[in-house]
Each structure stands twice: as C-alpha cells, then as structure tokens.
Amino acid sequence: MTLTDKFDGLKQRLSRFTSVAVAFSGGVDSTLLLKVACDILGVEQVLALTAKSAVHSNFESSQSEDLAREIGVKQLLIDCHELRLPAFQENGPQRCYHCKRLLFKGFLERAEQEGFATVLDGSNLDDLADYRPGQKALKDLQICSPLLEAALSKAEIRQLSKQLGLPTWDKQAFACLASRFPYGTRITAKRLQQVERCENWLRERGFSNYRVRYHGQLARIELVPEEFPRVLGQDLRRQLIAECQAAGFTYVTLDLQGYRSGSMNELLDLTE
C-alpha cells in the first residue's frame, strides 16, 4: 500500500465522523491528526484537548497552544492529576495504563460536555512494536486511533506532515516525563521538576534528541552519539554538570549507548 493510499484511507476514516475531539499534545502524530481532521470536517467540528499536569513539560504545553492557534482550532487544557493516583506514583510496569485511563476518561467527559461525539488519539503503527500498556486503556475506553487504523508509521507521518507544511514534521519524539524513571522508583512532583529542568537546558542549547533518566542521585543522559563530542567539550560539560547538580543530582553520566526511545523498558521481562 502506498503512502497516498494510506493518506486517502485516513481521510476517509475521518470523514465518517460528524465531530471529533483530538487528544493533542503538539507532537508529530497528534498535530497531523488534528490538521487533517480540521481539513476534512472543518475547524468548528474539531476540538483539541491537551493534558496539563506535572508530567507534561511547560515547553510542550506552550508549543501545543501555538500550534492550535496556527491551525485555527479551539483548544482546551485539561487538568490531569496523575500524582493523586497511588498506582501512578508507585510507578509499576502498568503505570501508563493507569495514567492513560485517567487522562482519557477526563477527555471523554469534557468532549461530551462540549458536544463532541468522538475522541481520537494519535497512536501510530510503530506503537505496536514497544511495550505500551496505555494502548489497553485506549481500547478499554473505545478511543479511536485513525493513524493506527490507516497503518501509518512514524516515518510516514513525518513525510505527510512535511508535505502539508506542518512545523512538527522533524520534531523529536517526546514522551511524558514519567517515562524517565525506572519502574519501581516513586514519581513525585519534585523529581519531575528535576528532570524537566535538565532537559530544558539541553533543549535550549540545541541538542536534537535527548532524555535525562532519573536514577536517584544520578542523572543518566541520553544523546545521539553524533552529539557526544559537543557535550564533552570542556565548557559545555562543566555547565551541564553544574545545571544537573543545581537541579538536585549528585552524579551526572552520559549513556554511551546513546538516545533510544523507551530505554526504561529494557529491564522488563515482556513475556510476563
């Protein structure tokens, strides 16, 4: 199946709805979904719902607002109190399930209040290749995933986004800040702020893909290997150490395997 066929399939799926609320983070996937939904149904028949909480960086929230304005669609920021959930704070392997279920129950309720018939999310084909317990929560709540149904991969979504002139086409993939913690490590607002502060420092200095993984007193930094020489330069290395220590870490390490999405899942026995 060609990319054109898949894109036509996405548009056909969206045309079956009268109105939709899109779970919108401002990332690559949800931005394409929101844009195409607006093109097919009209902006008045589309609502963007964006989670607002300690696990979503302020930078990402601000970017989502800019994108929603650019597209011309109404956006609502929904407070999501994940840290009130013991199952979330305890950070077991099912953390993402509990988080997604709480978040999308809130989205469903707000969409109904606003008069929107269906809630959509931006899951794509690549999401099936990793450990994603949140996918079960979406299925339990009967959330529609048109990009996944159209068999669109992340690379294809980037290609379509570029064709449509969306500024997110080459944006790095972001996950919520809770994904920076090893399973079993308790998640708190203070610890989330530590991680966010260090990642903001890396973003502001132009690093392309990065994660700051929390390991108690130790910050394990993932960067693409091509950017190792830059961060290891005398001045920048000292500045990074100082910033991480100011955020509350004692030790700062560079992961020699480099940046990789979902590295915390490497410790899981997925057969269980």
C-alpha positions in Angstrom: 0.0 0.0 0.0 1.4 3.4 -1.0 1.6 6.4 1.3 -1.1 8.1 -0.9 -3.4 5.1 -0.3 -2.8 5.3 3.4 -3.5 9.0 3.5 -6.6 8.6 1.5 -7.7 5.9 4.0 -7.1 8.3 6.9 -9.2 11.0 5.3 -12.0 8.5 4.5 -12.0 7.4 8.2 -12.2 10.9 9.4 -15.0 11.8 7.0 -17.3 9.3 8.7 -17.4 11.4 11.9 -19.6 14.5 12.4 -17.4 16.0 15.1 -14.3 14.9 16.9 -12.2 15.9 19.9 -8.5 15.1 19.3 -6.1 14.3 22.2 -3.5 16.9 21.2 0.0 17.1 22.7 1.6 19.2 20.0 3.7 16.2 18.9 4.3 14.9 15.4 1.4 12.4 15.4 -1.4 14.4 17.1 -0.6 17.6 15.1 -1.0 15.7 11.8 -4.2 14.1 13.1 -5.6 17.5 14.2 -4.7 19.2 11.0 -6.3 16.6 8.7 -9.4 16.4 10.9 -9.8 20.2 10.6 -9.3 20.0 6.8 -11.9 17.2 6.4 -14.6 18.3 9.0 -13.9 22.0 9.4 -12.4 23.7 12.4 -15.8 24.2 14.0 -16.4 20.5 14.2 -13.0 19.7 15.9 -11.8 20.3 19.4 -8.2 20.0 20.7 -7.9 18.5 24.2 -4.5 18.9 25.8 -3.4 17.5 29.1 -2.0 19.9 31.7 -0.1 18.3 34.6 3.3 17.9 36.2 4.3 15.0 33.8 3.9 17.3 30.7 6.6 19.9 30.3 5.6 23.5 30.2 7.5 23.9 27.0 5.4 21.2 25.3 2.2 22.7 26.5 3.2 26.2 25.3 4.1 24.7 21.8 0.7 23.0 21.6 -1.1 26.3 22.2 0.9 27.9 19.4 0.1 25.1 17.0 -3.6 25.1 17.9 -3.7 28.8 17.1 -1.9 28.3 13.9 -4.4 25.6 12.8 -7.3 27.8 14.0 -8.9 25.2 16.2 -10.4 25.6 19.7 -8.2 24.1 22.4 -9.0 23.2 26.0 -6.3 22.5 28.6 -7.5 19.7 30.9 -6.0 19.4 34.3 -5.0 15.8 34.9 -4.0 14.8 38.4 -1.9 11.7 37.9 0.1 12.2 41.0 -3.0 11.6 43.1 -3.1 8.0 41.8 -1.1 5.6 44.0 -0.7 3.3 41.1 0.9 6.1 39.1 3.2 7.3 41.9 4.4 3.8 42.7 5.4 3.5 39.0 4.9 -0.2 38.3 5.0 -1.6 34.8 1.3 -0.8 34.4 1.8 2.9 35.2 1.0 4.0 31.7 -2.3 2.1 31.7 -3.5 3.9 34.9 -2.3 7.3 33.5 -4.0 6.9 30.1 -7.2 5.7 31.6 -7.4 8.7 34.0 -6.5 11.1 31.2 -8.9 9.8 28.5 -11.8 9.4 30.9 -11.4 13.1 31.6 -11.2 13.8 27.8 -14.3 11.8 27.2 -16.2 13.6 29.8 -15.1 17.1 28.6 -15.8 16.2 25.0 -19.3 15.2 25.9 -19.8 18.4 27.8 -18.7 20.4 24.7 -20.9 18.4 22.4 -18.2 16.5 20.5 -19.2 12.9 19.7 -15.9 11.1 19.4 -12.4 11.3 21.0 -9.4 10.5 18.8 -5.8 9.8 19.7 -2.6 9.8 17.6 -1.3 6.3 18.1 0.5 5.0 15.1 1.8 1.7 13.7 5.2 1.9 15.5 3.4 2.0 18.9 2.6 -1.7 18.4 6.3 -2.6 18.4 7.1 -1.4 22.0 5.7 -2.1 25.5 2.7 0.3 25.6 0.2 -0.7 28.4 -1.6 2.6 27.7 -2.9 1.1 24.5 -5.1 -1.2 26.5 -6.6 1.8 28.3 -7.4 3.3 25.0 -9.1 0.1 23.9 -11.0 -0.3 27.1 -12.4 3.2 26.7 -13.1 2.7 23.0 -10.9 5.6 21.9 -10.4 5.8 18.1 -6.9 5.8 16.6 -7.2 6.7 12.9 -3.5 6.9 12.2 -3.0 3.4 13.5 -6.1 2.2 11.7 -4.7 3.6 8.5 -1.4 1.7 9.1 0.7 4.9 9.2 4.2 4.6 10.7 6.0 7.4 12.4 8.3 7.9 9.3 5.2 8.2 7.1 3.5 10.6 9.4 6.6 12.8 9.3 6.6 12.6 5.5 2.9 13.7 5.3 3.5 16.4 7.8 6.3 17.8 5.7 4.1 17.7 2.6 1.4 19.6 4.5 3.9 22.2 5.7 3.5 21.4 9.4 6.4 22.6 11.5 6.3 19.4 13.6 7.5 17.2 10.7 11.0 16.9 12.1 10.2 17.5 15.7 11.8 15.0 18.1 9.5 12.4 19.7 8.6 13.3 23.3 7.1 11.1 25.9 5.7 12.3 29.3 8.3 13.0 31.9 7.2 9.9 33.9 9.0 7.8 31.3 12.3 9.0 32.6 12.0 6.9 35.8 12.9 3.2 36.3 9.9 1.1 37.2 9.5 0.9 40.9 11.1 4.4 41.5 8.4 6.6 43.1 7.4 9.6 41.0 7.0 12.9 42.7 6.5 16.5 41.6 9.9 17.4 42.8 11.6 14.6 40.9 9.7 15.5 37.7 10.9 19.1 38.0 14.5 17.9 38.3 14.2 16.0 35.1 12.4 18.9 33.3 14.9 21.5 34.3 17.9 19.4 33.0 16.0 18.6 29.7 15.2 22.3 29.2 18.9 23.1 29.5 19.7 20.5 26.7 16.8 21.8 24.5 17.9 25.4 24.9 21.4 24.5 23.7 20.1 22.9 20.5 20.5 19.2 21.2 18.3 17.2 18.8 17.2 14.1 20.7 17.7 13.7 24.4 16.5 12.1 27.6 17.5 12.7 31.2 16.9 9.5 33.1 16.4 9.6 36.8 18.4 7.2 39.0 18.2 8.7 42.5 21.3 10.8 42.9 22.4 10.1 39.4 21.3 11.6 36.1 21.8 9.4 33.1 21.8 11.5 30.0 21.0 10.0 26.6 22.0 11.9 23.4 22.5 10.9 19.8 26.2 9.7 19.5 26.9 12.4 16.9 26.4 15.0 19.6 28.7 13.4 22.2 31.8 15.4 21.2 29.9 18.7 21.6 28.6 17.9 25.1 32.0 16.6 26.2 33.7 19.9 25.3 35.3 21.5 28.3 32.9 24.4 28.8 29.6 22.8 27.9 30.5 19.7 30.0 31.1 21.8 33.1 27.9 23.8 32.5 25.8 20.6 32.2 27.3 19.2 35.4 26.6 22.4 37.2 23.0 22.6 35.9 22.2 18.9 36.9 23.7 19.4 40.3 21.7 22.6 40.8 18.6 20.6 39.9 19.4 18.2 42.7 21.5 15.4 41.2 24.9 14.5 42.7 26.3 12.5 39.8 26.0 13.1 36.0 26.7 10.4 33.4 26.5 10.2 29.7 25.0 6.9 28.4 27.4 5.5 25.8 24.6 3.6 24.1 23.1 7.0 23.2 19.5 8.2 22.8 16.8 5.5 22.4 13.1 5.7 23.0 11.7 3.6 25.8 15.1 2.6 27.3 13.5 2.0 30.7 11.6 -0.9 29.1 14.9 -2.8 28.6 14.7 -4.1 32.2 11.2 -5.6 31.7 10.6 -9.2 31.0 7.9 -8.6 28.4 6.9 -12.3 28.5 5.4 -11.6 31.9 
